[in-house]
Structure formats: C-alpha cells, structure tokens
Amino acid sequence: MGSMTANEIYVLNRALDGRDIYSLPPLAGLGLSEVLITSVKDKLIQKNVLKDHDSFTDIGVVLTNRLLQFKNAKKHISIGTVKIGTTDDSEGTLLIYNPYLDAYKIETADLSTCVKQIISAYKFLENCNNENPVEAVWEMDINSVKDKYKFDSSNSFMLTTHSAEKSDTKELFFKSNNALYIYDCVAEILKLKSRAGALEFLAERIGASWES
C-alpha cells in the first residue's frame, strides 16, 4: 500500500477517536480546516483509500484498522524513523516515516521479523568481533560516552519505548572498536554486550521471542 501524509492519516483518524497519534505531529498544529479536509479527501479518493467523501474502499478499511491497532497498542517502540505499536508478543503495527517524501506507511509485521529487519538495516549488529566479551557495566553520563567512544549514524541507533504500564526507556545502541555497547540514557549506565546479548536485549525491548 502506498504512503500517506500526516494530514491524510488524520483524516482517516476522524473515523476513529480523532485524537493525536503517537509520534505524529499534534493535530492542533496541522490546521485542518474543513476546506483542507475536503482537499485531503480528494487525494485519498485518488489513492483508492476512499470511495467518496463519506465511505472507505477495502484498502481504506484495512489502513484504518491498522491505524486503530497502532493507537490502541499497549507499548510503542521507536527506532529511528520506524515506530512499532505492540499489543501482544507476536505481531506489531509499524508506522514508517520517509523524511524524503515527508510521508508515512502503516504496515503490520511479525515482531521476530522486526528484529531481523533492524539487524538488516543496521549492519553493525551483524559485523562484530566481540562474540564472547567479558560483559561490563559503567556509570557514565552521555557527554562522557560521546567523548570516549566514536560512533555516528552508521553504527548506532536510539531505541525508546513508551508504555502506560511501565516506565519509559531510552537506550543508545552503538559499536566502537568492534565492540557492542548499550547506553541507558535514563539510568546513565553503559553496558558492554556480546552480539547475542545485545540482540536478546533488543528483542526483549520490542517484546519479541528471539532465537539467533
């Protein structure tokens, strides 16, 4: 299915509760007047999401149901431009943002597949020589981590979780000198991890069962 703008997603959202959507710009800031809503609906008809201004196509029904699943998720996970909403330990709803198009896709995926996709997207998780290091823990603030270790967008990513049932988390995964680290930005703790340990931790944060 094709991509949609934030305005188009919020127009679909009117069929639900109309409230803000996690990770999307707040509705109040979009300035969706009735004239603009009419224009957006015209675009959705062109995309075969709406039959007319008052009814959905089959594609529109699927997309709106996925949006509802994302909104009702017990936990939201953010990794770069991908947001995952989970309600159980098997399937997630993905909201994927393309910054070049300023547009989103709404997809569903098996959570174990999500882990594999993350490994594929961040190659540094595959190429690591510290399979069996002596795992260690240090207390360190983020500035000290940045001063001591060299990493950038090619060998790091931030993972955050938001849940009504548990405290939010924010962790930086990165590779430096062929070693994998996870930095807990909330507790200000740095952990040296084996590749297996890092992937198990990643799967745990997503809520997926995982076997390397």
N, C-alpha and C positions, 0 to 999 in steps of 0.2 A: 504494500500500500504506500501511496505517496506521502510526502511531507506536508506539514501544515504550519501556518504561522501561529503565534500566541493568540492573536485575535480570533483566528478560526477555531482554535481549541476552546477558547472561552465562549464562543457562540454555541458550540456543541454542549459545553458545560451548563448552558441555560436550561437544557433538558434535565439536568440533574439538580444540584442544590444552588448553583450559581456562585458558590463561594470560591475564594482563592485556591489555587492549585499549588501544591508543594513544588518549589524550585522554579516556577514560572513567575514572571513579573506580576506584582499585585494588580488585581483587576481595576482598582481605582485609578491607577496611573496610566491605563491604556486609553481612556477617553472614548469608550464605546457608546457613541450616540446612536439613536435609532436609525439615522441616515447611514452611518458607518456599518451598523449591524446588517442593514439591507444589502449594502455593497458586499460585505463578507459572505452573506448567504448566497449571493450571485456567484461568487468564486467557488463556494462549496458545491453548488449545483454543477458548475463546470468540471469539478473534480470528481463528480459522481458520488459525493458524500450525502448530498441532499437531493431528493426528487424535486421538491419545490420549497418554498419558504417555510412550509409547515410540516414536512414529513421527510423521514430518512430513507435512503436506499439501504440495501443489505449491508453494503460497506460502511455506511454511516452508523448503522446499528452496532456492528462489530467494534468500530472505533469508540463509540460512546460507552459500550460495555467495558472496553479496556480502560478507558479513562476513569470509569467508576471504580474498577478494581484498583487502579493506581491511587485514587483518592481515599479508598477505604483500607489501604494497606496498614497492617499493624506496625510495619517498620519501613523506613525509606533509607536507602543507601545511595550515596553519591560518590562516583569515581570519575573525575574529570567531567566530561560533558554527558555522561550517562547517569541517569537516576533510576534506581530499581525500587519498586514497591513490592513488598512480600506480605503474604497472608498465611503461608504455611511453609513447610520445608522442601517443597518440590518445584513450585512454579512462581515466577515473578513477572511483573509488568514493567516494561522498560520505557522510559521517556528519554529519547536520544536527541540531543541538540546538535545541530550543524551550524557552527558560528559563521561559516562562509555564506550560507544561504539564509541565516537567521530564521531557521525553521526547525520543526520537531517531527519525530516519528514516534508512534506509540506501538510497541510490539510486546509479545509475550515470549517467554523463554523458560526452559528448564533451568533451575538455579545451578546445577552442576555444569551445564553448558555455559552459563555466565562466567564461571570460574575459568573455564578453558578459553573463553573469548578474551578475558582480561589477560591471561598468560600470553595469548597470541598477540594482543595489542601492545603489551609491554614486554618486549623481548628480553629485557634484562632479567626477568624472572626465570627465563629458560637457560640463559648463559651465565652460570655462576660456578665458581670453583670451590666454594666453601660448603661442600655437601655435609661434612661432619665436623663443624667447628665446636669449640667449647662455648656454648651459648652463655652470654654475659649480659649484665644489666648495669646501666649507669644513670644516675640522676644528672640532668643537664638541661639548660634552657635552650630554646630554639636558636638563638643567636650563636651560642657556643657550638651547636650542631653544624650550623651553616659555615662557621669559621673553620671547624676541624675537618669536615668531610666535603668532598667535591661531588656534586650531583646537580642535574638540571632536569628539564622536562623529558629528556631522552632516557633517563634512568631513574625516574621517581614518579610517584603519583600520591595524591592525597585521598584518603578514604574517610568519609564521615557517615555516621548513622544517626537517625532521629527516630525515636520511638516514644509513645505515650507511656509505655510500661517500664522502660529502663532509661538510665541516664544517656544523654547523647555522647558519642565518641568521635574523636578526630585523630587519625593516625597518618603519618607520613611513611610510605614505603620507599626505600631507596637502596641503590647499590653503590658501593665505594670500595675501590681496591679489591674487586672480585668478591666482596662480602655483602650479604644482605642485612639490612637493618630495618627495624620498625620503630619509629619515634612516636610516643604517645604525647600529643600536644596538650592534653588536659592535665595529665599527671606529671608531665615533663620528665619522662623516663625513656631512655634509649635502650633498645634491645638488639643484640647481635643474634641472628637466627640462621639456622640451616635452611636450605631451599625447601625441604619438606616441611619444616616447622613454619616457615613463612606462608606457604600455600595452605597449610592446615588452619593457620590463624585467619587468612583471607577468607577461606570457606566458612569458618565459624562466624566471622563478621557478617557475611552475606546470609548465613543461615542455611547453608547447603551441606549435604553429605558429600564427602570428597575422598577419593582414593587416587593417589598419584600413580 
